[in-house]
Amino acid sequence: MTTYYYILASQHFLFEEEPLDEILKERVRYYQEKGKEIDFWLVKQPAFLEAPEMAAVKAQCPQPAAAMISTNEQFITWLKLRLEYVLKGQFEAPSDTISDPLASLETVA
């Protein structure tokens, strides 16, 4: 199993109130310069929130939610400090209740 770290907030907050796109563009540029593989993903309506052990976290976050998920704990900690009004946590996957850590409940029209 792999440990995934995340920040979680409402989609409205992450996409309209915070300059998340600028942060991500800068992070991608930095990774390219350093030759690093991308280890973070933005997921709208993350499916991991449906796991029973995540019920309390889901209840704290306005819906629809979005999460920045990473295997890099330092990046998520930095995002938490930068964005401030987000929930931070971690989970292990794949597991019995979280089979795909990057799955989304959002349907594509």
C-alpha positions as CSV (number, residue, x, y, z in Angstrom):
1,M,0.0,0.0,0.0
2,T,1.0,3.6,-0.6
3,T,0.3,6.6,1.7
4,Y,-1.5,9.4,-0.1
5,Y,-1.6,12.9,1.4
6,Y,-4.3,15.4,0.5
7,I,-5.7,18.8,1.0
8,L,-9.5,19.0,0.7
9,A,-11.8,22.0,0.2
10,S,-14.9,22.9,-1.7
11,Q,-14.5,23.2,-5.5
12,H,-15.7,26.8,-5.2
13,F,-12.9,27.7,-2.8
14,L,-10.1,25.9,-4.7
15,F,-11.1,27.0,-8.2
16,E,-12.6,30.5,-7.7
17,E,-11.2,31.9,-4.5
18,E,-7.6,30.7,-4.6
19,P,-5.1,31.0,-7.5
20,L,-4.7,27.2,-7.6
21,D,-4.0,27.2,-11.3
22,E,-1.0,29.5,-10.8
23,I,0.3,27.3,-8.0
24,L,0.0,24.1,-10.1
25,K,1.6,25.7,-13.2
26,E,4.6,26.8,-11.1
27,R,4.9,23.4,-9.5
28,V,4.8,21.6,-12.9
29,R,7.5,24.0,-14.2
30,Y,9.6,23.3,-11.1
31,Y,9.2,19.5,-11.6
32,Q,10.2,19.7,-15.2
33,E,13.3,21.8,-14.4
34,K,14.3,19.2,-11.8
35,G,13.5,16.2,-14.0
36,K,11.0,14.9,-11.4
37,E,7.9,12.9,-12.2
38,I,4.6,14.5,-11.3
39,D,3.5,13.1,-7.9
40,F,0.3,15.2,-7.4
41,W,-3.2,15.1,-8.8
42,L,-6.2,17.4,-8.6
43,V,-9.4,15.4,-8.2
44,K,-12.9,16.8,-8.3
45,Q,-15.4,15.0,-6.1
46,P,-12.8,12.5,-4.8
47,A,-14.2,9.0,-4.4
48,F,-12.0,8.3,-1.3
49,L,-14.4,10.4,0.7
50,E,-17.0,7.7,0.3
51,A,-14.9,5.3,2.4
52,P,-16.5,4.7,5.8
53,E,-13.4,5.8,7.6
54,M,-13.6,9.2,5.8
55,A,-17.1,10.0,6.8
56,A,-16.1,12.6,9.4
57,V,-13.7,14.3,7.0
58,K,-16.4,14.4,4.3
59,A,-18.9,16.0,6.8
60,Q,-16.4,18.8,7.5
61,C,-16.0,19.8,3.8
62,P,-18.6,21.8,1.8
63,Q,-19.7,19.9,-1.3
64,P,-18.9,19.4,-4.1
65,A,-15.4,18.9,-2.9
66,A,-12.0,18.8,-4.6
67,A,-8.7,17.4,-3.4
68,M,-5.1,17.8,-4.2
69,I,-3.6,14.3,-3.7
70,S,0.1,13.5,-3.6
71,T,2.6,10.9,-2.4
72,N,4.8,13.9,-1.4
73,E,3.9,14.9,2.2
74,Q,6.0,18.0,2.1
75,F,4.2,19.4,-1.0
76,I,0.8,18.8,0.8
77,T,2.1,20.5,3.9
78,W,3.3,23.4,1.9
79,L,-0.1,23.7,0.2
80,K,-1.9,23.6,3.5
81,L,0.2,26.5,4.7
82,R,-0.3,28.4,1.4
83,L,-4.1,27.8,1.2
84,E,-4.8,27.8,4.9
85,Y,-8.6,27.1,4.8
86,V,-8.4,23.5,3.7
87,L,-8.5,20.2,5.4
88,K,-5.3,18.1,5.4
89,G,-5.1,14.4,5.8
90,Q,-3.8,11.1,4.6
91,F,-5.0,7.6,3.7
92,E,-3.5,4.3,2.6
93,A,-4.5,2.8,-0.8
94,P,-5.3,0.5,-2.4
95,S,-7.4,-0.9,0.4
96,D,-10.7,-2.7,0.9
97,T,-12.5,0.6,1.1
98,I,-10.3,2.8,-1.2
99,S,-9.4,0.8,-4.3
100,D,-8.4,3.7,-6.5
101,P,-6.9,6.7,-4.6
102,L,-7.4,9.1,-7.6
103,A,-10.9,8.1,-8.5
104,S,-13.6,10.8,-9.0
105,L,-17.3,10.6,-8.6
106,E,-17.7,13.4,-11.2
107,T,-19.2,12.2,-14.4
108,V,-17.9,13.6,-17.7
109,A,-20.7,14.9,-19.9
